[in-house]
Amino acid sequence: MNKVLRRVGRIEANLHGGKKMRLEGKLFKGNLMIREAVATRDDPELSFVKELEAALVDLCHILDIPIPLWLSKNTHEFAAFRQTMFFSDQYTEKVHFDRFQIRLI
């Protein structure tokens, strides 16, 4: 996961600009949003990638869901659009939603 996220860090570093990181997460079942939350991180000592990882873990804890597997498609989507989606097959445990969307806000 770290190797893949390093690329996101290089691409996104200019967009982050040392500001507080806010990561929004939404859970969907079909086309219906069933839960949403926002995780905020403000640790100037951490790199963008480490802050993103921490915010993702925070979001998963807030929403009470397992941490998804970060694939290369997630890196490409996040770098291009500042958002990505995780589908139920990206979890090692059974989940009760169809997709989890994260977006940098």
C-alpha positions as CSV (number, residue, x, y, z in Angstrom):
1,M,0.0,0.0,0.0
2,N,2.8,2.5,0.8
3,K,4.5,2.0,-2.6
4,V,1.2,2.8,-4.4
5,L,0.4,5.8,-2.2
6,R,3.8,7.3,-2.7
7,R,2.8,8.1,-6.3
8,V,-0.3,9.8,-5.0
9,G,1.9,11.8,-2.7
10,R,4.1,13.0,-5.5
11,I,1.1,13.9,-7.7
12,E,-1.0,15.5,-5.0
13,A,1.7,17.3,-3.0
14,N,1.1,20.6,-4.8
15,L,-2.7,20.4,-4.3
16,H,-2.3,19.8,-0.5
17,G,-0.1,22.8,0.1
18,G,0.5,22.2,3.8
19,K,-3.2,22.8,4.7
20,K,-5.3,20.8,7.0
21,M,-6.4,17.6,5.3
22,R,-10.1,16.9,5.2
23,L,-11.2,13.5,3.8
24,E,-14.9,12.9,3.2
25,G,-16.2,9.3,3.1
26,K,-19.6,8.1,1.9
27,L,-21.1,4.6,2.0
28,F,-23.5,3.5,-0.7
29,K,-26.0,0.6,-1.1
30,G,-27.1,0.7,-4.7
31,N,-27.6,4.4,-5.5
32,L,-28.6,5.3,-1.9
33,M,-26.1,6.9,0.4
34,I,-26.4,5.3,3.8
35,R,-23.7,7.0,5.8
36,E,-21.1,9.7,5.5
37,A,-18.3,11.2,7.7
38,V,-15.4,13.6,7.5
39,A,-11.9,12.9,8.9
40,T,-9.6,15.9,9.5
41,R,-5.9,15.6,9.9
42,D,-3.5,18.4,10.7
43,D,0.0,17.1,11.3
44,P,2.7,19.1,9.6
45,E,5.3,16.5,10.5
46,L,3.6,13.8,8.3
47,S,4.0,13.6,4.5
48,F,0.9,13.8,2.4
49,V,0.8,10.1,1.9
50,K,1.1,9.3,5.6
51,E,-1.6,11.9,6.3
52,L,-3.9,10.4,3.7
53,E,-3.3,6.9,5.1
54,A,-4.1,8.1,8.6
55,A,-7.3,10.0,7.4
56,L,-8.5,6.8,5.6
57,V,-8.0,4.7,8.7
58,D,-9.8,7.4,10.8
59,L,-12.7,7.4,8.3
60,C,-13.0,3.6,8.5
61,H,-13.0,3.8,12.3
62,I,-15.7,6.5,12.3
63,L,-17.9,4.6,9.9
64,D,-17.1,1.3,11.7
65,I,-16.0,-0.5,8.5
66,P,-12.9,-2.5,7.7
67,I,-10.0,-0.8,6.0
68,P,-10.1,-1.5,2.2
69,L,-7.3,-2.7,0.0
70,W,-5.8,0.2,-1.9
71,L,-5.3,-0.8,-5.6
72,S,-3.5,1.0,-8.4
73,K,-6.8,2.0,-9.8
74,N,-7.4,3.9,-6.6
75,T,-4.1,5.7,-7.0
76,H,-4.9,6.8,-10.6
77,E,-8.4,7.9,-9.6
78,F,-7.3,9.8,-6.5
79,A,-4.4,11.5,-8.4
80,A,-6.6,12.6,-11.3
81,F,-9.9,13.4,-9.5
82,R,-9.0,13.8,-5.8
83,Q,-11.5,11.0,-5.1
84,T,-11.8,7.3,-5.4
85,M,-14.2,4.4,-4.7
86,F,-13.6,1.1,-3.0
87,F,-16.0,-1.7,-3.9
88,S,-17.1,-4.7,-1.7
89,D,-14.5,-7.0,-3.3
90,Q,-11.7,-4.8,-2.0
91,Y,-12.4,-5.9,1.6
92,T,-11.1,-9.0,3.3
93,E,-14.3,-9.1,5.5
94,K,-17.9,-9.2,4.4
95,V,-19.4,-5.7,4.2
96,H,-23.0,-4.5,4.1
97,F,-22.6,-1.8,1.5
98,D,-21.8,-1.7,-2.3
99,R,-19.1,1.0,-2.4
100,F,-17.2,3.4,-0.2
101,Q,-16.2,6.7,-1.8
102,I,-13.5,9.0,-0.4
103,R,-12.9,12.6,-1.6
104,L,-10.3,15.2,-0.6
105,I,-12.2,18.3,0.4
